[in-house]
């Protein structure tokens, strides 16, 4: 049993529920490729795509290509944060040298997977769409046929209007 879960159960508490659609997005407590704290850990102010990714994951590569195509088709761009989960910086750097990332992408490292767990990421890729108010509006788990069109359909209204009302505090 995981230590945190054991502690929570001993205290008569349950493990925190990961956020879902309509919840405020957790902070992105990550590192840059240079092992510095990730800037702008709090989301808000603009529509943001948060894509949990692994260099060894073939569907993740296809999702990245689709996200690049989506960005080109949007009336205005969304912030794109690609989070490499449980990989060392050297591996990610080698991958990026061989596969150019989409323009303007922010690459972040979640070396222990703690942020991915806090967000509820359970497969690769998992893509979260966060509105300008910092609220998760859509979650896509995995990649498959229709991913690009689905992302485009979900993102278009997010980049053309202001933030939706914030959820109540919990």
C-alpha positions as CSV (number, residue, x, y, z in Angstrom):
1,X,0.0,0.0,0.0
2,X,1.2,3.5,-0.8
3,X,2.4,5.4,2.3
4,X,0.1,8.3,1.8
5,X,-2.9,6.1,1.3
6,X,-2.0,4.1,4.4
7,X,-1.8,7.3,6.4
8,X,-5.1,8.6,5.1
9,X,-6.9,5.3,5.9
10,X,-5.3,5.2,9.4
11,X,-6.8,8.7,10.0
12,X,-10.2,7.6,8.7
13,X,-9.9,9.7,5.5
14,X,-10.0,8.7,1.9
15,X,-7.5,9.5,-0.8
16,X,-8.3,12.8,-2.4
17,X,-10.4,12.6,-5.6
18,X,-8.5,13.8,-8.7
19,X,-10.0,16.8,-10.4
20,X,-12.6,16.4,-13.1
21,X,-14.4,18.5,-15.7
22,X,-15.6,21.6,-14.0
23,X,-12.9,21.6,-11.2
24,X,-10.1,24.0,-10.8
25,X,-6.9,22.7,-12.3
26,X,-4.2,21.8,-9.8
27,X,-0.9,23.6,-9.9
28,X,1.8,22.3,-12.3
29,X,4.5,21.6,-9.8
30,X,7.1,20.6,-12.3
31,X,10.6,21.3,-13.5
32,X,12.0,22.6,-16.8
33,X,14.5,20.6,-18.8
34,X,17.2,22.6,-17.0
35,X,15.8,21.3,-13.7
36,X,14.6,24.7,-12.6
37,X,11.1,25.2,-11.1
38,X,8.5,25.4,-13.9
39,X,7.4,29.0,-14.4
40,X,3.7,29.9,-14.3
41,X,2.7,26.8,-12.3
42,X,-0.8,28.2,-11.8
43,X,-3.1,28.1,-14.8
44,X,-5.3,30.9,-15.8
45,X,-5.5,34.0,-18.0
46,X,-5.6,31.9,-21.2
47,X,-6.9,28.6,-22.6
48,X,-4.3,26.0,-21.9
49,X,-3.7,22.5,-23.2
50,X,-1.9,20.2,-20.6
51,X,-0.8,17.0,-22.3
52,X,0.8,14.2,-20.1
53,X,3.3,12.5,-22.4
54,X,6.1,9.9,-22.5
55,X,8.9,9.7,-25.1
56,X,8.4,5.9,-25.5
57,X,4.6,6.3,-26.2
58,X,3.7,6.1,-29.9
59,X,0.2,7.5,-29.4
60,X,1.7,10.4,-27.5
61,X,3.8,11.3,-30.7
62,X,0.6,11.2,-32.8
63,X,-1.3,13.4,-30.2
64,X,1.5,15.9,-30.3
65,X,1.3,16.1,-34.1
66,X,-2.4,16.5,-33.9
67,X,-2.1,19.3,-31.3
68,X,0.3,21.1,-33.6
69,X,-2.3,20.9,-36.4
70,X,-5.0,22.0,-34.0
71,X,-3.0,25.1,-33.0
72,X,-2.6,26.1,-36.6
73,X,-6.4,25.8,-37.2
74,X,-7.5,27.8,-34.1
75,X,-8.5,31.5,-34.5
76,X,-6.0,32.2,-31.7
77,X,-3.5,29.9,-30.1
78,X,-3.9,28.2,-26.7
79,X,-1.0,27.7,-24.4
80,X,0.4,24.2,-24.8
81,X,2.2,22.5,-21.9
82,X,3.6,19.0,-22.6
83,X,4.4,17.2,-19.4
84,X,6.9,14.4,-19.6
85,X,6.1,11.9,-16.9
86,X,8.7,9.8,-15.0
87,X,11.5,10.5,-17.5
88,X,14.9,12.0,-17.0
89,X,15.9,15.3,-18.7
90,X,18.5,13.7,-21.0
91,X,16.0,11.3,-22.5
92,X,13.5,14.1,-23.1
93,X,16.2,16.3,-24.7
94,X,17.3,13.5,-27.0
95,X,13.6,13.0,-28.0
96,X,13.1,16.7,-28.7
97,X,16.3,16.8,-30.8
98,X,15.0,14.0,-33.0
99,X,11.3,15.2,-33.1
100,X,10.8,18.9,-33.2
101,X,8.1,20.0,-30.8
102,X,5.2,22.2,-31.9
103,X,6.0,25.9,-32.0
104,X,5.6,27.7,-28.7
105,X,5.2,24.5,-26.7
106,X,6.3,24.5,-23.0
107,X,8.0,21.3,-22.0
108,X,7.9,20.3,-18.4
109,X,9.2,17.4,-16.4
110,X,7.3,15.4,-13.8
111,X,10.2,13.1,-12.9
112,X,8.4,11.2,-10.1
113,X,4.9,11.4,-11.6
114,X,3.4,13.3,-8.6
115,X,1.7,16.0,-10.7
116,X,0.3,13.4,-13.1
117,X,-1.2,11.5,-10.1
118,X,-2.6,14.7,-8.7
119,X,-4.3,15.5,-12.0
120,X,-5.6,11.9,-12.3
121,X,-3.6,11.0,-15.4
122,X,-4.0,7.2,-15.8
123,X,-2.8,6.5,-19.4
124,X,-0.7,8.0,-22.1
125,X,-1.5,10.5,-23.5
126,X,-4.0,12.2,-21.3
127,X,-4.9,15.7,-22.4
128,X,-6.6,18.3,-20.3
129,X,-8.1,21.5,-21.7
130,X,-8.2,24.3,-19.1
131,X,-10.1,27.5,-19.7
132,X,-8.8,31.1,-19.0
133,X,-10.3,30.9,-15.5
134,X,-8.2,27.9,-14.6
135,X,-11.1,25.4,-14.8
136,X,-10.8,22.0,-16.5
137,X,-13.3,21.9,-19.3
138,X,-12.4,18.7,-21.1
139,X,-10.3,15.6,-20.5
140,X,-9.2,13.2,-23.3
141,X,-7.7,9.9,-22.2
142,X,-5.6,8.2,-24.8
143,X,-5.3,8.9,-28.5
144,X,-7.3,7.6,-31.4
145,X,-9.3,8.4,-34.5
146,X,-11.0,11.8,-34.2
147,X,-8.6,13.2,-31.6
148,X,-7.6,16.2,-33.7
149,X,-11.2,17.1,-34.6
150,X,-12.4,16.6,-31.0
151,X,-9.6,18.9,-29.7
152,X,-10.5,21.5,-32.3
153,X,-14.2,21.4,-31.4
154,X,-13.5,21.7,-27.7
155,X,-10.8,24.4,-28.0
156,X,-12.4,26.8,-30.5
157,X,-14.9,28.3,-28.0
158,X,-12.3,28.4,-25.3
159,X,-9.9,30.6,-27.3
160,X,-12.7,32.9,-28.6
161,X,-14.4,33.9,-25.3
162,X,-13.3,34.8,-21.8
163,X,-13.2,32.5,-18.8
164,X,-16.3,30.6,-17.7
165,X,-17.5,31.1,-14.1
166,X,-15.1,29.6,-11.6
167,X,-16.3,26.5,-9.7
168,X,-17.2,26.9,-6.0
169,X,-14.3,26.4,-3.6
170,X,-14.1,23.0,-2.0
